[in-house]
């Protein structure tokens, strides 16, 4: 209950709400003289007051809506409806509009009932004009609070609508990192209902390796409010998996409505997967360019050297080698245009003969000091052009690593096939590294040859390992090949 003080009565200075300079007041009193006096004095107290009067409370119920009033000043004892009955009628449609009971019949009983029924303020009529100054002050204070409350409700409604329809998760945590609020998006993004996370510590849902950085950034922002950190961390889902989250934070503990640390978070798992995929594709493009450069060296060298010999001797067998090398260049270029980036599986296969593939590959590599022995041969399904690249690179690898003449042997086994040479072999501690992209012991070489071999073998669904041949050279074994029934020795 509001209590009149001498200070209030003497002061005629009061502030109107900031959002509107005009206050519309409906005055209801069955006494025409008091009704006129109240309205007149209120308007004299403040130019921003606009008063409307009603002597019949039953008619005043409709007037509330018609004049769009900001506050109601009402007498208590009236013939048709008393002030509290009128209040009940008003509250059916206007739950929060300021209602000041201004009555000459004051009692503790009436005051108590008025408060229980939701009256905004209670003021007894007195003699003297100073009472209207006090009444005006009470009206302004009530309207200011009412308008601020309504503005907050509108703001909260907009906020709620935005949050509800946002795919980002909006959270507010206290100074210990416990959730005070989290938006409904937490269900779709993090897998939890809102009530499951309220009161929980956000850091408890992070793995140790992510938690420390998140806590460091959080407590730094608590100490330095101007700092607005953006971090990435994993957040555990209800099944024990991890959601990769990007969160932006802002210290709003000084905000009277928020009083917390606001976190705007989103699931970036798919984004990171896509970024990784693009990174891998870019890496594949770089590797493909380098691999093609490497693979083209063989047929280009054969074509160039054979052309020199043809020009010197006129022997057409060298011209035939040039034609074969050019055809091989075309095949390699076709592979680049036909093979999608990011796709390593080989599905376009045909029946091939080991002898034919190896013999064709031998023709495209310069082998002046080497011999080829095909010890056995079978038919099987493979991508002929890509398998030819495998043997081109294996042959070239054998020839380039031998200072003297070497013998290359190719044959079949029950599990697949083998390729071996009589060269210096590959040290055992290097055998796990030779298939890595760019690995080479010769600084003048690219180191992509055996990496290409492994990629093509894996693309066929086979396996490749390297061991030592009986002569001490390198032996490559390819397993997983399914042969056709026919066998050629």
C-alpha positions in Angstrom: 0.0 0.0 0.0 1.3 3.4 -0.9 1.8 5.8 2.1 1.5 9.5 1.6 4.5 11.5 2.9 4.9 15.3 3.2 7.7 15.2 0.6 5.5 13.5 -1.9 2.7 16.0 -1.4 4.9 19.0 -1.7 6.7 17.9 -4.8 5.1 18.8 -8.1 8.0 17.6 -10.2 7.9 14.1 -11.7 9.2 12.4 -14.8 7.1 11.0 -17.6 8.0 7.7 -19.1 10.8 8.1 -21.7 8.9 6.2 -24.5 5.9 8.6 -24.6 5.4 12.2 -23.5 1.6 11.9 -23.1 -0.4 9.9 -20.6 -4.1 9.3 -21.1 -6.0 8.9 -17.8 -9.6 7.7 -17.3 -11.1 9.2 -14.2 -14.3 7.4 -12.8 -16.3 9.0 -10.0 -20.1 9.3 -9.5 -19.7 12.8 -8.0 -19.6 15.2 -10.9 -17.9 18.0 -8.9 -15.1 15.7 -7.7 -14.8 14.2 -11.1 -14.3 17.6 -12.7 -11.8 18.7 -10.0 -9.7 15.6 -10.3 -9.5 15.8 -14.1 -8.7 19.6 -14.0 -6.0 19.4 -11.3 -4.3 16.4 -13.0 -4.0 18.3 -16.3 -2.7 21.4 -14.5 0.0 19.2 -12.8 1.4 18.1 -16.1 0.8 19.2 -19.7 1.3 15.6 -20.8 -1.8 14.4 -19.1 -5.0 13.9 -21.2 -8.0 13.1 -19.0 -11.3 11.4 -19.8 -14.1 11.3 -17.3 -17.0 8.9 -16.6 -19.5 9.1 -13.8 -21.1 5.7 -14.5 -18.6 2.8 -14.1 -20.7 0.5 -16.3 -20.2 2.9 -19.2 -16.6 3.4 -18.2 -15.8 -0.2 -19.0 -16.3 0.5 -22.8 -14.5 3.8 -22.5 -11.2 2.0 -21.4 -10.9 0.6 -24.9 -12.3 3.6 -26.7 -9.7 6.1 -25.4 -6.9 3.6 -25.2 -6.1 4.9 -21.7 -2.7 4.4 -19.9 -4.1 4.5 -16.4 -7.4 4.5 -14.5 -8.3 6.6 -11.4 -11.4 5.3 -9.8 -13.6 6.1 -6.7 -14.6 3.2 -4.5 -18.2 3.8 -3.4 -20.5 4.2 -6.5 -24.2 3.2 -7.0 -24.0 0.8 -10.0 -20.6 -0.8 -9.4 -18.1 -0.1 -6.6 -14.5 0.6 -7.4 -13.4 -3.0 -6.8 -16.2 -4.5 -8.9 -15.2 -2.1 -11.7 -11.6 -3.3 -11.2 -12.6 -6.9 -11.7 -14.5 -6.0 -14.9 -11.5 -4.1 -16.3 -9.0 -6.9 -15.3 -11.0 -9.4 -17.5 -9.5 -7.7 -20.6 -6.7 -5.6 -19.2 -4.6 -7.5 -16.7 -1.9 -5.0 -16.1 -3.2 -1.5 -16.8 -2.5 0.8 -13.9 -5.5 1.1 -11.7 -5.4 3.6 -8.8 -8.2 3.4 -6.2 -8.8 7.1 -5.2 -11.5 7.1 -2.5 -12.8 9.1 0.4 -13.9 6.0 2.2 -10.7 4.4 3.3 -10.3 1.5 5.6 -7.8 -1.3 6.2 -10.4 -3.8 5.0 -11.0 -2.0 1.7 -7.2 -1.5 1.2 -6.6 -5.2 1.9 -9.3 -6.3 -0.5 -8.1 -3.8 -3.2 -4.5 -5.2 -3.0 -5.7 -8.8 -3.2 -7.7 -8.0 -6.3 -4.8 -6.4 -8.1 -5.1 -2.7 -7.6 -1.9 -0.9 -8.6 -2.2 1.8 -6.0 -4.5 3.0 -3.2 -4.8 6.6 -2.2 -7.3 8.2 0.2 -8.9 11.5 -0.8 -7.8 14.4 1.3 -8.6 18.1 1.4 -6.4 20.5 -0.4 -5.0 20.7 -4.0 -1.7 19.1 -3.0 -3.4 15.6 -3.0 -3.6 15.9 -6.8 0.1 16.5 -7.1 0.6 13.3 -5.2 -2.0 11.5 -7.3 -0.3 12.7 -10.5 3.1 11.4 -9.2 1.6 8.0 -8.4 0.0 7.8 -11.9 3.3 8.7 -13.6 5.3 6.1 -11.6 2.7 3.4 -12.3 2.5 4.2 -16.0 6.3 4.3 -16.3 6.5 0.8 -14.8 3.6 -0.4 -16.9 5.1 0.8 -20.1 8.5 -0.6 -19.2 6.9 -4.0 -18.4 5.0 -4.0 -21.7 8.1 -3.1 -23.6 10.0 -5.9 -21.9 7.2 -8.3 -22.8 7.3 -7.3 -26.4 11.0 -7.6 -26.4 10.9 -11.0 -24.8 8.2 -12.1 -27.3 10.4 -11.1 -30.2 13.4 -12.6 -28.6 11.5 -15.8 -28.0 10.4 -16.0 -31.6 13.9 -15.4 -32.9 15.4 -17.9 -30.6 12.7 -20.5 -31.3 13.2 -20.2 -35.0 17.0 -20.0 -34.9 19.2 -23.1 -35.6 21.9 -21.6 -33.4 21.9 -22.5 -29.8 21.7 -19.4 -27.5 22.8 -20.0 -23.9 23.3 -17.8 -20.8 25.7 -19.1 -18.1 26.6 -17.8 -14.7 30.1 -17.0 -13.5 30.8 -20.7 -12.9 29.7 -21.8 -16.3 26.4 -23.2 -15.3 23.5 -22.8 -17.7 20.9 -20.3 -16.6 19.1 -20.5 -19.9 19.5 -22.4 -23.2 17.3 -22.1 -26.3 15.1 -24.9 -27.7 17.6 -25.4 -30.5 19.7 -27.4 -28.0 17.5 -30.4 -28.8 18.2 -30.6 -32.5 21.8 -29.3 -32.3 23.1 -31.0 -29.1 20.6 -33.7 -28.5 19.3 -32.5 -25.1 16.0 -31.1 -23.8 16.2 -27.6 -22.3 15.5 -28.8 -18.8 18.3 -31.4 -19.0 20.9 -28.7 -19.3 19.6 -25.9 -17.1 21.8 -25.8 -14.0 24.5 -28.0 -15.6 28.1 -26.9 -16.0 28.9 -26.4 -19.7 32.5 -27.4 -19.2 31.5 -30.9 -17.9 30.3 -31.8 -21.4 33.7 -31.1 -23.0 36.7 -33.5 -23.3 39.7 -32.5 -21.1 41.8 -31.4 -24.1 39.1 -28.9 -25.1 37.9 -27.9 -21.7 41.0 -26.0 -20.6 41.1 -23.7 -23.5 37.3 -23.0 -23.2 37.7 -22.2 -19.5 40.7 -20.0 -20.1 38.8 -17.9 -22.7 35.7 -17.8 -20.5 37.3 -16.6 -17.3 39.4 -14.1 -19.2 36.2 -12.6 -20.7 34.7 -12.5 -17.2 37.7 -10.4 -16.0 37.8 -8.3 -19.2 34.2 -7.7 -20.4 35.3 -6.1 -23.7 36.8 -9.4 -24.8 34.4 -11.5 -27.0 36.0 -14.9 -27.6 35.2 -17.3 -30.4 36.3 -20.9 -29.8 35.8 -24.4 -31.1 35.2 -27.4 -28.9 33.5 -30.8 -28.7 30.3 -31.2 -26.8 29.3 -34.7 -25.6 25.9 -35.9 -26.9 23.5 -38.2 -24.9 24.9 -41.3 -26.7 28.5 -40.5 -25.8 29.5 -39.1 -29.2 30.8 -35.6 -29.9 29.3 -32.6 -31.6 31.9 -30.1 -32.9 30.7 -26.6 -31.8 31.8 -23.1 -32.6 30.8 -20.6 -29.9 30.9 -16.9 -29.6 30.7 -15.4 -26.1 29.9 -12.0 -24.6 30.0 -10.8 -21.0 26.6 -9.2 -20.1 26.8 -9.6 -16.3 26.2 -5.8 -16.1 23.0 -6.0 -18.1 20.1 -5.9 -15.6 18.0 -8.2 -17.7 20.6 -10.7 -18.8 23.1 -10.8 -15.8 25.1 -13.6 -17.4 27.6 -14.7 -20.0 25.8 -15.1 -23.4 27.0 -17.8 -25.7 25.9 -18.2 -29.3 26.8 -21.7 -30.5 26.3 -23.7 -33.6 27.1 -27.2 -34.8 30.0 -27.1 -37.3 30.6 -30.9 -37.6 29.3 -31.0 -41.2 31.1 -27.8 -42.1 34.4 -29.2 -40.8 33.8 -32.5 -42.6 33.2 -30.5 -45.8 36.3 -28.4 -45.3 38.3 -31.6 -44.7 36.8 -33.1 -47.8 37.7 -30.0 -49.9 41.2 -30.1 -48.4 41.6 -33.7 -49.4 40.3 -33.0 -52.9 42.7 -30.1 -53.3 45.5 -32.4 -52.2 44.4 -35.0 -54.7 44.4 -32.4 -57.4 48.0 -31.4 -56.5 49.0 -35.1 -56.4 47.2 -35.8 -59.6 49.1 -33.0 -61.4 52.4 -34.2 -60.0 51.6 -37.9 -60.7 50.6 -37.1 -64.3 53.8 -35.1 -64.7 55.7 -38.2 -63.3 53.8 -40.7 -65.5 54.2 -38.7 -68.7 58.0 -38.7 -68.3 58.1 -42.3 -69.5 56.3 -42.0 -72.8 57.6 -38.5 -73.5 61.2 -39.7 -73.1 60.6 -42.8 -75.2 59.0 -40.7 -78.0 61.7 -38.1 -78.0 64.6 -40.5 -78.0 63.0 -42.8 -80.5 62.4 -39.8 -82.8 66.1 -39.0 -82.7 67.0 -42.6 -83.6 64.5 -42.6 -86.4 65.9 -39.3 -87.8 69.4 -40.8 -87.6 68.7 -44.2 -89.0 65.4 -44.0 -90.9 64.4 -47.3 -89.3 60.6 -47.3 -89.0 60.6 -49.5 -85.8 61.7 -46.3 -83.9 58.8 -44.4 -85.5 56.5 -47.2 -84.3 57.8 -46.6 -80.7 57.0 -42.9 -81.1 53.4 -43.7 -82.1 53.1 -46.1 -79.2 54.4 -43.5 -76.8 52.0 -40.8 -78.1 49.1 -43.3 -77.7 50.1 -43.9 -74.1 50.2 -40.1 -73.5 46.6 -39.9 -74.8 45.5 -42.8 -72.5 47.0 -41.0 -69.5 45.3 -37.7 -70.3 42.0 -39.5 -70.8 42.3 -41.0 -67.3 42.5 -37.5 -65.8 39.3 -36.4 -67.5 37.4 -39.6 -66.8 38.4 -40.0 -63.1 36.4 -37.8 -60.7 38.3 -36.0 -58.0 37.8 -37.5 -54.6 36.8 -40.9 -56.0 39.5 -43.7 -55.7 37.5 -46.9 -56.2 37.9 -48.5 -59.6 34.7 -49.9 -61.1 35.3 -49.8 -64.9 37.1 -53.1 -65.5 37.5 -55.7 -68.2 39.2 -59.0 -68.6 43.0 -58.5 -69.0 45.9 -60.8 -69.6 48.9 -60.3 -67.3 51.4 -61.0 -70.1 49.8 -58.4 -72.4 49.7 -55.7 -69.7 53.3 -56.1 -68.6 54.6 -56.3 -72.2 52.7 -53.1 -73.2 54.1 -51.3 -70.1 57.7 -52.5 -70.9 57.5 -50.8 -74.3 56.8 -47.4 -72.8 59.8 -47.4 -70.4 63.4 -47.0 -71.5 65.1 -50.2 -70.4 68.5 -50.3 -72.1 70.2 -52.6 -69.5 67.2 -54.7 -68.4 65.6 -58.0 -69.3 62.0 -59.0 -68.8 61.0 -62.5 -67.9 57.2 -63.3 -67.7 57.3 -66.6 -65.8 53.5 -67.2 -65.7 50.3 -65.4 -66.8 46.6 -65.5 -66.1 43.4 -63.6 -67.0 41.6 -61.5 -64.4 39.4 -58.3 -64.1 41.1 -55.0 -64.0 41.2 -51.4 -65.4 43.8 -52.1 -68.1 45.1 -48.6 -68.5 45.6 -48.0 -64.8 47.1 -51.4 -64.2 49.5 -50.6 -67.0 50.6 -47.5 -65.0 51.3 -49.8 -62.1 53.8 -51.9 -64.1 55.3 -48.8 -65.9 56.2 -47.4 -62.5 57.5 -50.7 -61.1 59.6 -51.2 -64.2 60.9 -47.7 -64.1 61.6 -48.0 -60.4 63.6 -51.2 -61.0 65.7 -49.8 -63.8 66.4 -46.4 -62.2 67.7 -48.0 -59.0 70.2 -50.4 -60.7 73.6 -49.1 -61.9 74.2 -52.3 -63.8 71.9 -54.6 -65.8 68.9 -56.0 -64.1 66.4 -58.8 -64.7 62.7 -58.2 -64.0 60.5 -61.2 -63.3 56.7 -61.2 -63.3 54.5 -64.1 -62.5 51.3 -65.3 -60.7 50.7 -66.9 -57.3 47.7 -68.5 -55.7 46.9 -65.1 -54.0 47.7 -62.8 -56.9 51.0 -61.8 -58.7 54.5 -60.8 -58.0 57.0 -58.3 -59.6 60.7 -58.6 -58.6 64.1 -57.6 -59.8 67.7 -58.4 -59.3 68.7 -55.0 -58.1 70.0 -53.7 -54.7 66.6 -54.2 -53.0 64.8 -52.0 -50.5 66.1 -51.9 -46.9 63.6 -53.4 -44.4 63.3 -50.3 -42.3 62.2 -48.3 -45.4 59.6 -50.7 -46.7 56.7 -49.0 -44.9 57.7 -45.6 -46.2 58.3 -46.2 -49.9 54.6 -46.0 -50.8 54.2 -42.5 -49.2 53.6 -39.6 -51.6 56.9 -37.8 -52.3 59.1 -40.4 -50.7 62.4 -40.8 -52.6 66.1 -41.4 -51.9 67.1 -39.5 -55.0 66.6 -35.7 -54.7 66.2 -35.4 -58.5 63.1 -37.7 -58.5 59.5 -36.8 -57.5 58.9 -39.8 -55.2 55.4 -40.4 -56.6 55.9 -43.6 -58.6 55.3 -46.1 -55.9 52.5 -44.0 -54.3 50.7 -44.1 -57.6 51.2 -47.9 -57.6 49.6 -48.3 -54.2 46.6 -46.0 -55.0 45.8 -48.0 -58.1 46.1 -51.3 -56.3 44.0 -50.2 -53.4 41.4 -48.8 -55.9 41.1 -52.3 -57.3 40.4 -53.7 -53.9 43.8 -55.5 -53.7 46.8 -55.3 -51.3 50.4 -54.7 -52.1 53.5 -55.5 -49.9 57.2 -55.4 -50.6 59.8 -58.0 -49.5 63.1 -59.3 -50.8 63.5 -61.5 -53.9 65.7 -64.6 -53.9 68.4 -62.6 -55.7 68.4 -59.9 -53.0 66.4 -57.4 -55.1 62.9 -55.9 -54.4 59.9 -58.1 -54.6 56.4 -56.6 -54.8 53.5 -59.0 -54.1 49.9 -58.0 -55.0 47.2 -60.1 -53.3 43.4 -60.3 -53.7 43.3 -60.9 -57.4 40.6 -63.3 -58.6 41.8 -65.1 -61.7 39.8 -66.5 -64.6 39.8 -70.3 -64.9 42.1 -70.4 -67.9 45.9 -70.5 -67.2 48.8 -69.6 -69.5 52.3 -70.8 -68.8 
